[in-house]
Amino acid sequence: MTVIVPDDVDAVVYDLDGTLVRLTVDWRAVESKIAAILRDADVDPSGLDAWTMLDAAEDAGVGNDVESLIAAAERDGARDARRLPFADEIETELPIGVCSLNCEESCHIALEKHDLAERMESVVGRDSVPERKPAPEPLLAAAEELGAAPERTLFVGDSAGDEEAAERAGTQFAYVGDGPTSY
């Protein structure tokens, strides 16, 4: 499970959920609540996942309601998050940070719960910048906060979306564990 940090890397950015910790969020329950908000806004949520529903909610003018609902579930899930084995393998002296699809506050809660917060020099969540992963902006913001050029930054994640974010941002990428999972 160990990720080897290449010599040409000046900073390492980690995904949070599924990489360092596992938030305990009942995404089916969250999606059901989002679907109700969308139906009230005359939007058909059929076949949409939480992130696509968030996009649809933003388009329908109810994005803040849905964002608040998701963020509350993530904060609660962060309080009960379990530390994953890879979190014990962070041994680099390089500047490190987190770039997550979760809201920034939930990232801080989970990192503090598992005594990882002090090491992180950057924490970029879904609500930290205008775009969210797999758009490149969150990862680029984390690299900039760590003082590293994108091509000299290693992003470590667990999903195909993490790999896409790294590719779009021009960073190096490594999977934690056995390879990609889906969002």
MDTraj code that builds the backbone (N, CA, C; nanometers):
import mdtraj as md
import numpy as np

residues = "MET THR VAL ILE VAL PRO ASP ASP VAL ASP ALA VAL VAL TYR ASP LEU ASP GLY THR LEU VAL ARG LEU THR VAL ASP TRP ARG ALA VAL GLU SER LYS ILE ALA ALA ILE LEU ARG ASP ALA ASP VAL ASP PRO SER GLY LEU ASP ALA TRP THR MET LEU ASP ALA ALA GLU ASP ALA GLY VAL GLY ASN ASP VAL GLU SER LEU ILE ALA ALA ALA GLU ARG ASP GLY ALA ARG ASP ALA ARG ARG LEU PRO PHE ALA ASP GLU ILE GLU THR GLU LEU PRO ILE GLY VAL CYS SER LEU ASN CYS GLU GLU SER CYS HIS ILE ALA LEU GLU LYS HIS ASP LEU ALA GLU ARG MET GLU SER VAL VAL GLY ARG ASP SER VAL PRO GLU ARG LYS PRO ALA PRO GLU PRO LEU LEU ALA ALA ALA GLU GLU LEU GLY ALA ALA PRO GLU ARG THR LEU PHE VAL GLY ASP SER ALA GLY ASP GLU GLU ALA ALA GLU ARG ALA GLY THR GLN PHE ALA TYR VAL GLY ASP GLY PRO THR SER TYR".split()
xyz = np.array([
    [0.0821, -0.1198, 0.0000],
    [0.0000, 0.0000, 0.0000],
    [0.0863, 0.1259, 0.0000],
    [0.2124, 0.1132, 0.0284],
    [0.3013, 0.2282, 0.0350],
    [0.3136, 0.2967, -0.1006],
    [0.3091, 0.4302, -0.0971],
    [0.3290, 0.5094, -0.2176],
    [0.4721, 0.5626, -0.2131],
    [0.5477, 0.5369, -0.3187],
    [0.6843, 0.5867, -0.3289],
    [0.6782, 0.7281, -0.3858],
    [0.7367, 0.8238, -0.3145],
    [0.7383, 0.9624, -0.3605],
    [0.8605, 0.9809, -0.4510],
    [0.8368, 1.0138, -0.5782],
    [0.9487, 1.0329, -0.6708],
    [1.0406, 1.1480, -0.6278],
    [1.1658, 1.1422, -0.6722],
    [1.2647, 1.2450, -0.6377],
    [1.2309, 1.3823, -0.6937],
    [1.1531, 1.3873, -0.8015],
    [1.1210, 1.5161, -0.8644],
    [0.9939, 1.5799, -0.8077],
    [0.9556, 1.5410, -0.6859],
    [0.8346, 1.5935, -0.6212],
    [0.8743, 1.6857, -0.5065],
    [0.8104, 1.8041, -0.5026],
    [0.8360, 1.9023, -0.3973],
    [0.7246, 1.9084, -0.2927],
    [0.6083, 1.8487, -0.3226],
    [0.4946, 1.8495, -0.2297],
    [0.4033, 1.7323, -0.2621],
    [0.3317, 1.6853, -0.1593],
    [0.2378, 1.5748, -0.1762],
    [0.1014, 1.6200, -0.1271],
    [0.0000, 1.5956, -0.2098],
    [-0.1390, 1.6272, -0.1751],
    [-0.2154, 1.4957, -0.1724],
    [-0.2942, 1.4766, -0.0675],
    [-0.3722, 1.3545, -0.0507],
    [-0.5201, 1.3849, -0.0646],
    [-0.5925, 1.2938, -0.1281],
    [-0.7367, 1.2923, -0.1172],
    [-0.7662, 1.2529, 0.0276],
    [-0.8844, 1.2865, 0.0769],
    [-0.9171, 1.2544, 0.2163],
    [-0.9960, 1.1245, 0.2284],
    [-1.1217, 1.1276, 0.1858],
    [-1.2141, 1.0159, 0.2063],
    [-1.1795, 0.9008, 0.1130],
    [-1.1442, 0.7871, 0.1721],
    [-1.1036, 0.6717, 0.0941],
    [-0.9532, 0.6591, 0.0820],
    [-0.8818, 0.7634, 0.1213],
    [-0.7354, 0.7615, 0.1151],
    [-0.6764, 0.7643, 0.2557],
    [-0.7103, 0.8677, 0.3325],
    [-0.6580, 0.8800, 0.4693],
    [-0.7601, 0.8350, 0.5737],
    [-0.8862, 0.8654, 0.5490],
    [-0.9942, 0.8291, 0.6410],
    [-1.1144, 0.7826, 0.5586],
    [-1.2134, 0.7260, 0.6275],
    [-1.3403, 0.6913, 0.5636],
    [-1.4500, 0.7608, 0.6424],
    [-1.5110, 0.8627, 0.5817],
    [-1.6235, 0.9305, 0.6450],
    [-1.7428, 0.8357, 0.6487],
    [-1.8187, 0.8406, 0.7573],
    [-1.9364, 0.7549, 0.7699],
    [-2.0594, 0.8340, 0.7280],
    [-2.0795, 0.8417, 0.5979],
    [-2.1938, 0.9130, 0.5414],
    [-2.2845, 0.8110, 0.4732],
    [-2.4121, 0.8162, 0.5062],
    [-2.5115, 0.7326, 0.4391],
    [-2.5546, 0.8066, 0.3135],
    [-2.4820, 0.7816, 0.2038],
    [-2.5061, 0.8571, 0.0812],
    [-2.6434, 0.8299, 0.0216],
    [-2.6990, 0.7114, 0.0437],
    [-2.8352, 0.6850, -0.0056],
    [-2.9356, 0.7754, 0.0634],
    [-2.9209, 0.7932, 0.1934],
    [-3.0117, 0.8819, 0.2677],
    [-2.9930, 1.0268, 0.2223],
    [-2.8686, 1.0662, 0.2020],
    [-2.8402, 1.2024, 0.1557],
    [-2.9018, 1.2236, 0.0175],
    [-2.8807, 1.1283, -0.0719],
    [-2.9357, 1.1412, -0.2062],
    [-3.0876, 1.1463, -0.2052],
    [-3.1504, 1.0722, -0.1140],
    [-3.2969, 1.0755, -0.1023],
    [-3.3449, 1.2148, -0.0607],
    [-3.2748, 1.2761, 0.0321],
    [-3.3111, 1.4118, 0.0760],
    [-3.2867, 1.5147, -0.0347],
    [-3.1775, 1.4977, -0.1078],
    [-3.1495, 1.5880, -0.2201],
    [-3.2586, 1.5740, -0.3260],
    [-3.2968, 1.4497, -0.3544],
    [-3.4001, 1.4246, -0.4547],
    [-3.5301, 1.4959, -0.4177],
    [-3.5653, 1.4965, -0.2896],
    [-3.6869, 1.5654, -0.2456],
    [-3.6771, 1.7158, -0.2717],
    [-3.5605, 1.7733, -0.2447],
    [-3.5400, 1.9166, -0.2714],
    [-3.5523, 1.9441, -0.4214],
    [-3.4953, 1.8573, -0.5015],
    [-3.5025, 1.8754, -0.6467],
    [-3.6459, 1.8627, -0.6979],
    [-3.7177, 1.7630, -0.6475],
    [-3.8570, 1.7476, -0.6912],
    [-3.9388, 1.8716, -0.6546],
    [-3.9124, 1.9287, -0.5368],
    [-3.9812, 2.0527, -0.4965],
    [-3.9474, 2.1682, -0.5901],
    [-3.8315, 2.1604, -0.6541],
    [-3.7883, 2.2641, -0.7486],
    [-3.8230, 2.2257, -0.8930],
    [-3.9110, 2.1231, -0.9076],
    [-3.9534, 2.0753, -1.0397],
    [-3.8384, 2.0218, -1.1249],
    [-3.7439, 1.9537, -1.0592],
    [-3.6326, 1.8892, -1.1285],
    [-3.6438, 1.7395, -1.1030],
    [-3.6357, 1.6613, -1.2089],
    [-3.6420, 1.5156, -1.1974],
    [-3.5041, 1.4615, -1.1594],
    [-3.4903, 1.4033, -1.0390],
    [-3.3599, 1.3532, -0.9958],
    [-3.3315, 1.2092, -1.0374],
    [-3.4205, 1.1490, -1.1137],
    [-3.4061, 1.0078, -1.1503],
    [-3.2705, 0.9806, -1.2135],
    [-3.2035, 0.8781, -1.1610],
    [-3.0773, 0.8337, -1.2173],
    [-2.9564, 0.9197, -1.1849],
    [-2.9723, 1.0211, -1.1007],
    [-2.8615, 1.1111, -1.0685],
    [-2.7980, 1.0727, -0.9352],
    [-2.6641, 1.0832, -0.9275],
    [-2.5960, 1.0635, -0.7998],
    [-2.5882, 1.1975, -0.7265],
    [-2.5329, 1.1970, -0.6070],
    [-2.5301, 1.3179, -0.5232],
    [-2.4631, 1.4348, -0.5940],
    [-2.3515, 1.4096, -0.6630],
    [-2.2767, 1.5194, -0.7233],
    [-2.3478, 1.5742, -0.8467],
    [-2.4110, 1.4871, -0.9230],
    [-2.4885, 1.5332, -1.0378],
    [-2.6135, 1.6064, -0.9903],
    [-2.6714, 1.5586, -0.8798],
    [-2.7865, 1.6293, -0.8222],
    [-2.7456, 1.7667, -0.7701],
    [-2.6249, 1.7774, -0.7147],
    [-2.5769, 1.9086, -0.6703],
    [-2.5667, 2.0033, -0.7894],
    [-2.5147, 1.9551, -0.9008],
    [-2.5091, 2.0374, -1.0218],
    [-2.6495, 2.0806, -1.0647],
    [-2.7427, 1.9851, -1.0654],
    [-2.8807, 2.0155, -1.1053],
    [-2.9441, 2.1151, -1.0083],
    [-2.9135, 2.1015, -0.8806],
    [-2.9672, 2.1939, -0.7791],
    [-2.9136, 2.3345, -0.8008],
    [-2.7851, 2.3439, -0.8331],
    [-2.7264, 2.4754, -0.8604],
    [-2.7950, 2.5395, -0.9812],
    [-2.8186, 2.4593, -1.0843],
    [-2.8861, 2.5099, -1.2036],
    [-3.0299, 2.5530, -1.1739],
    [-3.0937, 2.4872, -1.0771],
    [-3.2334, 2.5165, -1.0426],
    [-3.2476, 2.6243, -0.9354],
    [-3.1343, 2.6766, -0.8870],
    [-3.1398, 2.7826, -0.7866],
    [-3.1552, 2.7341, -0.6440],
    [-3.1396, 2.6034, -0.6221],
    [-3.1494, 2.5501, -0.4856],
    [-3.0170, 2.4854, -0.4430],
    [-2.9099, 2.5281, -0.5060],
    [-2.7785, 2.4720, -0.4768],
    [-2.7345, 2.4921, -0.3327],
    [-2.7649, 2.6077, -0.2759],
    [-2.7244, 2.6324, -0.1366],
    [-2.7921, 2.5360, -0.0410],
    [-2.9201, 2.5057, -0.0654],
    [-2.9916, 2.4104, 0.0206],
    [-2.9284, 2.2722, 0.0133],
    [-2.8965, 2.2296, -0.1079],
    [-2.8376, 2.0975, -0.1263],
    [-2.6951, 2.0946, -0.0719],
    [-2.6186, 2.1987, -0.0979],
    [-2.4818, 2.2061, -0.0442],
    [-2.4839, 2.1988, 0.1081],
    [-2.5751, 2.2701, 0.1708],
    [-2.5856, 2.2679, 0.3177],
    [-2.6188, 2.1282, 0.3687],
    [-2.7078, 2.0604, 0.2994],
    [-2.7463, 1.9253, 0.3390],
    [-2.6282, 1.8294, 0.3276],
    [-2.5566, 1.8353, 0.2152],
    [-2.4406, 1.7482, 0.1958],
    [-2.3322, 1.7798, 0.2986],
    [-2.3044, 1.9079, 0.3192],
    [-2.1984, 1.9469, 0.4133],
    [-2.2310, 1.9015, 0.5555],
    [-2.3570, 1.9100, 0.5951],
    [-2.3959, 1.8651, 0.7296],
    [-2.3721, 1.7151, 0.7439],
    [-2.4091, 1.6386, 0.6411],
    [-2.3864, 1.4940, 0.6457],
    [-2.2366, 1.4627, 0.6509],
    [-2.1571, 1.5384, 0.5761],
    [-2.0126, 1.5165, 0.5768],
    [-1.9507, 1.5525, 0.7118],
    [-1.9948, 1.6629, 0.7704],
    [-1.9410, 1.7000, 0.9033],
    [-1.9739, 1.5917, 1.0052],
    [-2.0989, 1.5429, 1.0033],
    [-2.1360, 1.4339, 1.0946],
    [-2.0524, 1.3090, 1.0660],
    [-2.0357, 1.2778, 0.9379],
    [-1.9568, 1.1612, 0.8996],
    [-1.8100, 1.1750, 0.9354],
    [-1.7597, 1.2975, 0.9349],
    [-1.6199, 1.3221, 0.9722],
    [-1.5975, 1.2989, 1.1209],
    [-1.6977, 1.3311, 1.2010],
    [-1.6856, 1.3104, 1.3463],
    [-1.6730, 1.1628, 1.3809],
    [-1.7322, 1.0774, 1.2967],
    [-1.7281, 0.9328, 1.3185],
    [-1.6335, 0.8619, 1.2218],
    [-1.5564, 0.9376, 1.1471],
    [-1.4688, 0.8793, 1.0452],
    [-1.3709, 0.7816, 1.1075],
    [-1.3370, 0.6817, 1.0293],
    [-1.2341, 0.5889, 1.0764],
    [-1.1068, 0.6126, 0.9968],
    [-0.9979, 0.6017, 1.0667],
    [-0.8658, 0.6205, 1.0056],
    [-0.8344, 0.4986, 0.9206],
    [-0.7847, 0.5221, 0.8014],
    [-0.7461, 0.4125, 0.7127],
    [-0.5970, 0.3832, 0.7282],
    [-0.5547, 0.2615, 0.7012],
    [-0.4141, 0.2224, 0.7235],
    [-0.3128, 0.3125, 0.6536],
    [-0.3471, 0.3632, 0.5350],
    [-0.2513, 0.4462, 0.4626],
    [-0.2137, 0.5718, 0.5406],
    [-0.3032, 0.6228, 0.6245],
    [-0.2738, 0.7438, 0.7029],
    [-0.1523, 0.7235, 0.7928],
    [-0.1242, 0.5998, 0.8291],
    [-0.0082, 0.5699, 0.9135],
    [0.1212, 0.5616, 0.8339],
    [0.1110, 0.5681, 0.7020],
    [0.2295, 0.5539, 0.6174],
    [0.2840, 0.6870, 0.5668],
    [0.2270, 0.7977, 0.6108],
    [0.2759, 0.9285, 0.5670],
    [0.4067, 0.9564, 0.6400],
    [0.5159, 0.9475, 0.5661],
    [0.6475, 0.9639, 0.6286],
    [0.7350, 1.0636, 0.5555],
    [0.6795, 1.1453, 0.4725],
    [0.7595, 1.2394, 0.3965],
    [0.7864, 1.3665, 0.4765],
    [0.8991, 1.4282, 0.4515],
    [0.9316, 1.5574, 0.5123],
    [0.8888, 1.6722, 0.4204],
    [0.8372, 1.6385, 0.3046],
    [0.7900, 1.7397, 0.2104],
    [0.6634, 1.8065, 0.2637],
    [0.6310, 1.9260, 0.2149],
    [0.5033, 1.9872, 0.2507],
    [0.3891, 1.8981, 0.2014],
    [0.2876, 1.8808, 0.2856],
    [0.1743, 1.7961, 0.2480],
    [0.0431, 1.8685, 0.2736],
    [-0.0575, 1.8252, 0.1993],
    [-0.1900, 1.8830, 0.2137],
    [-0.2971, 1.7856, 0.1701],
    [-0.4217, 1.8338, 0.1747],
    [-0.5383, 1.7551, 0.1367],
    [-0.6169, 1.8314, 0.0323],
    [-0.6666, 1.7594, -0.0664],
    [-0.7594, 1.8123, -0.1662],
    [-0.8742, 1.7122, -0.1735],
    [-0.9942, 1.7581, -0.1370],
    [-1.1055, 1.6655, -0.1213],
    [-1.2321, 1.7149, -0.1889],
    [-1.3161, 1.6200, -0.2276],
    [-1.4491, 1.6521, -0.2772],
    [-1.5433, 1.6825, -0.1605],
    [-1.5015, 1.6505, -0.0398],
    [-1.5808, 1.6832, 0.0790],
    [-1.5649, 1.8305, 0.1127],
    [-1.6595, 1.8855, 0.1904],
    [-1.6484, 2.0261, 0.2301],
    [-1.5258, 2.0446, 0.3197],
    [-1.4699, 2.1632, 0.3155],
    [-1.3453, 2.1890, 0.3888],
    [-1.3600, 2.1643, 0.5384],
    [-1.4721, 2.2065, 0.5965],
    [-1.4896, 2.1881, 0.7410],
    [-1.4871, 2.0403, 0.7789],
    [-1.5484, 1.9546, 0.6991],
    [-1.5456, 1.8114, 0.7314],
    [-1.4031, 1.7566, 0.7211],
    [-1.3248, 1.8103, 0.6284],
    [-1.1842, 1.7690, 0.6187],
    [-1.1104, 1.8014, 0.7481],
    [-1.1286, 1.9246, 0.7963],
    [-1.0616, 1.9647, 0.9206],
    [-1.1060, 1.8782, 1.0380],
    [-1.2359, 1.8483, 1.0465],
    [-1.2877, 1.7658, 1.1564],
    [-1.2216, 1.6285, 1.1545],
    [-1.2200, 1.5638, 1.0377],
    [-1.1622, 1.4290, 1.0275],
    [-1.0119, 1.4304, 1.0531],
    [-0.9423, 1.5307, 0.9991],
    [-0.7979, 1.5387, 1.0205],
    [-0.7654, 1.5587, 1.1677],
    [-0.8403, 1.6442, 1.2345],
    [-0.8170, 1.6662, 1.3779],
    [-0.8498, 1.5417, 1.4585],
    [-0.9584, 1.4748, 1.4258],
    [-0.9981, 1.3532, 1.4984],
    [-0.8871, 1.2492, 1.4966],
    [-0.8150, 1.2426, 1.3865],
    [-0.7134, 1.1386, 1.3703],
    [-0.5701, 1.1915, 1.3788],
    [-0.5558, 1.3081, 1.4430],
    [-0.4227, 1.3658, 1.4682],
    [-0.3395, 1.3823, 1.3405],
    [-0.4054, 1.4222, 1.2327],
    [-0.3366, 1.4470, 1.1063],
    [-0.3329, 1.5952, 1.0710],
    [-0.4084, 1.6758, 1.1423],
    [-0.4253, 1.8172, 1.1060],
    [-0.2946, 1.8957, 1.1124],
    [-0.2147, 1.8724, 1.2129],
    [-0.0929, 1.9512, 1.2308],
    [0.0052, 1.9349, 1.1166],
    [0.0055, 1.8185, 1.0511],
    [0.0973, 1.7941, 0.9391],
    [0.0544, 1.8633, 0.8113],
    [-0.0774, 1.8894, 0.7981],
    [-0.1297, 1.9422, 0.6727],
    [-0.1083, 2.0924, 0.6618],
    [-0.0351, 2.1325, 0.5600],
    [-0.0093, 2.2742, 0.5367],
    [-0.1124, 2.3364, 0.4438],
    [-0.1979, 2.2543, 0.3866],
    [-0.3045, 2.3012, 0.2981],
    [-0.4217, 2.2050, 0.3088],
    [-0.5418, 2.2592, 0.3180],
    [-0.6635, 2.1788, 0.3139],
    [-0.7602, 2.2494, 0.2197],
    [-0.7880, 2.1849, 0.1079],
    [-0.8789, 2.2404, 0.0079],
    [-0.9960, 2.1438, -0.0070],
    [-1.1140, 2.1926, 0.0253],
    [-1.2344, 2.1123, 0.0112],
    [-1.3190, 2.1587, -0.1059],
    [-1.4333, 2.0934, -0.1207],
    [-1.5256, 2.1241, -0.2299],
    [-1.5659, 2.2706, -0.2329],
    [-1.5780, 2.3315, -0.1158],
    [-1.6259, 2.4693, -0.1047],
    [-1.5128, 2.5708, -0.0873],
    [-1.3890, 2.5291, -0.1026],
    [-1.2746, 2.6192, -0.0844],
    [-1.2483, 2.7057, -0.2067],
    [-1.2788, 2.6525, -0.3227],
    [-1.2612, 2.7234, -0.4500],
    [-1.3895, 2.7055, -0.5305],
    [-1.4103, 2.7881, -0.6332],
    [-1.5373, 2.7819, -0.7068],
    [-1.5659, 2.6489, -0.7775],
    [-1.4647, 2.5748, -0.8171],
    [-1.4847, 2.4470, -0.8865],
    [-1.4540, 2.3322, -0.7909],
    [-1.5036, 2.2134, -0.8237],
    [-1.4743, 2.0960, -0.7408],
    [-1.4160, 1.9846, -0.8272],
    [-1.3424, 1.8959, -0.7600],
    [-1.2823, 1.7827, -0.8318],
    [-1.3910, 1.7098, -0.9100],
    [-1.3610, 1.6653, -1.0292],
    [-1.2278, 1.6495, -1.0873],
    [-1.1750, 1.7713, -1.1635],
    [-1.2412, 1.8859, -1.1516],
    [-1.1839, 2.0080, -1.2102],
    [-1.0450, 2.0291, -1.1499],
    [-0.9540, 2.0903, -1.2221],
    [-0.8170, 2.1040, -1.1728],
    [-0.7987, 2.2104, -1.0645],
    [-0.8892, 2.3058, -1.0535],
    [-0.8697, 2.4208, -0.9633],
    [-0.8423, 2.3836, -0.8174],
    [-0.9164, 2.2899, -0.7569],
    [-0.8854, 2.2571, -0.6163],
    [-0.7440, 2.2033, -0.5965],
    [-0.7016, 2.1153, -0.6850],
    [-0.5673, 2.0573, -0.6732],
    [-0.4599, 2.1622, -0.7007],
    [-0.4846, 2.2486, -0.7974],
    [-0.3909, 2.3570, -0.8248],
    [-0.3807, 2.4517, -0.7054],
    [-0.4936, 2.4790, -0.6391],
    [-0.4920, 2.5651, -0.5202],
    [-0.4093, 2.5018, -0.4086],
    [-0.4247, 2.3713, -0.3892],
    [-0.3465, 2.3022, -0.2860],
    [-0.1977, 2.3077, -0.3177],
    [-0.1613, 2.2799, -0.4432],
    [-0.0197, 2.2847, -0.4824],
    [0.0369, 2.4244, -0.4603],
    [-0.0393, 2.5260, -0.4985],
    [0.0064, 2.6638, -0.4798],
    [0.0261, 2.6960, -0.3321],
    [-0.0684, 2.6539, -0.2473],
    [-0.0539, 2.6779, -0.1033],
    [0.0685, 2.6079, -0.0462],
    [0.1088, 2.4975, -0.1072],
    [0.2263, 2.4234, -0.0617],
    [0.3553, 2.4747, -0.1259],
    [0.3422, 2.5706, -0.2186],
    [0.4589, 2.6298, -0.2819],
    [0.5230, 2.5433, -0.3878],
    [0.4450, 2.4546, -0.4481],
    [0.5000, 2.3621, -0.5480],
    [0.4347, 2.3843, -0.6838],
    [0.5139, 2.3701, -0.7867],
    [0.4597, 2.3732, -0.9219],
    [0.3763, 2.2473, -0.9427],
    [0.2718, 2.2548, -1.0240],
    [0.1876, 2.1364, -1.0443],
    [0.2659, 2.0123, -1.0859],
    [0.3590, 2.0275, -1.1792],
    [0.4328, 1.9110, -1.2280],
    [0.5275, 1.8528, -1.1230],
    [0.5518, 1.9262, -1.0151],
    [0.6375, 1.8778, -0.9067],
    [0.5555, 1.8426, -0.7819],
    [0.4243, 1.8228, -0.8045],
    [0.3323, 1.7844, -0.6979],
    [0.2815, 1.6438, -0.7254],
    [0.2777, 1.5616, -0.6218],
    [0.2212, 1.4267, -0.6309],
    [0.0854, 1.4292, -0.5625],
    [-0.0186, 1.3874, -0.6351],
    [-0.1522, 1.3738, -0.5771],
    [-0.1775, 1.2257, -0.5556],
    [-0.2122, 1.1891, -0.4316],
    [-0.2384, 1.0502, -0.3961],
    [-0.3876, 1.0371, -0.3682],
    [-0.4531, 0.9477, -0.4421],
    [-0.5974, 0.9316, -0.4253],
    [-0.6413, 0.7891, -0.4472],
    [-0.7737, 0.7704, -0.4372],
    [-0.8288, 0.6352, -0.4463],
    [-0.9291, 0.6172, -0.5591],
    [-0.9557, 0.7214, -0.6380],
    [-1.0627, 0.7100, -0.7366],
    [-1.0183, 0.7548, -0.8756],
    [-1.0952, 0.7128, -0.9727],
    [-1.0714, 0.7581, -1.1100],
    [-1.0880, 0.9097, -1.1182],
    [-1.1787, 0.9670, -1.0382],
    [-1.1946, 1.1124, -1.0353],
    [-1.0701, 1.1830, -0.9831],
    [-1.0021, 1.1218, -0.8866],
    [-0.8763, 1.1776, -0.8366],
    [-0.7706, 1.1753, -0.9472],
    [-0.7637, 1.0640, -1.0180],
    [-0.6678, 1.0535, -1.1273],
    [-0.6981, 1.1573, -1.2358],
    [-0.8266, 1.1771, -1.2655],
    [-0.8656, 1.2774, -1.3652],
    [-0.8276, 1.4178, -1.3189],
    [-0.8502, 1.4474, -1.1912],
    [-0.8126, 1.5793, -1.1376],
    [-0.6632, 1.6024, -1.1530],
    [-0.5828, 1.5005, -1.1220],
    [-0.4377, 1.5126, -1.1345],
    [-0.3967, 1.5355, -1.2800],
    [-0.4559, 1.4591, -1.3695],
    [-0.4244, 1.4747, -1.5114],
    [-0.4591, 1.6150, -1.5597],
    [-0.5772, 1.6636, -1.5211],
    [-0.6218, 1.7953, -1.5657],
    [-0.5385, 1.9074, -1.5035],
    [-0.4872, 1.8844, -1.3807],
    [-0.4058, 1.9856, -1.3133],
    [-0.2589, 1.9785, -1.3536],
    [-0.2194, 1.8708, -1.4180],
    [-0.0801, 1.8557, -1.4581],
    [0.0113, 1.8094, -1.3463],
    [-0.0475, 1.7419, -1.2444],
    [0.0346, 1.6884, -1.1362],
    [0.0650, 1.5415, -1.1619],
    [0.1567, 1.4888, -1.0856],
    [0.1803, 1.3454, -1.0864],
    [0.0696, 1.2808, -1.0034],
    [0.0503, 1.1501, -1.0199],
    [-0.0582, 1.0825, -0.9488],
    [-0.0162, 0.9432, -0.9074],
    [-0.0660, 0.9007, -0.7918],
    [-0.0487, 0.7626, -0.7456],
    [-0.1759, 0.7187, -0.6760],
    [-0.2142, 0.5941, -0.7030],
    [-0.3280, 0.5352, -0.6320],
    [-0.2827, 0.4815, -0.4980],
    [-0.3671, 0.4992, -0.3981],
    [-0.3473, 0.4327, -0.2707],
    [-0.4241, 0.3005, -0.2805],
    [-0.3702, 0.1954, -0.2250],
    [-0.4411, 0.0678, -0.2290],
    [-0.4315, 0.0010, -0.3640],
    [-0.5412, -0.0640, -0.4020],
    [-0.5415, -0.1488, -0.5205],
    [-0.5893, -0.0802, -0.6470],
    [-0.6054, 0.0502, -0.6446],
    [-0.6472, 0.1185, -0.7654],
    [-0.7796, 0.1897, -0.7470],
    [-0.8415, 0.2257, -0.8587],
    [-0.9551, 0.3189, -0.8524],
    [-1.0825, 0.2610, -0.7929],
    [-1.1515, 0.3508, -0.7235],
    [-1.2895, 0.3277, -0.6825],
    [-1.3682, 0.4401, -0.7480],
    [-1.4984, 0.4337, -0.7432],
    [-1.5776, 0.5412, -0.8034],
    [-1.6268, 0.6342, -0.6944],
    [-1.6662, 0.7551, -0.7341],
    [-1.7185, 0.8518, -0.6376],
    [-1.8515, 0.8056, -0.5863],
])
top = md.Topology()
chain = top.add_chain()
for i, resn in enumerate(residues, 1):
    res = top.add_residue(resn, chain, resSeq=i)
    for name in ("N", "CA", "C"):
        top.add_atom(name, md.element.get_by_symbol(name[0]), res)
traj = md.Trajectory(xyz[None], top)
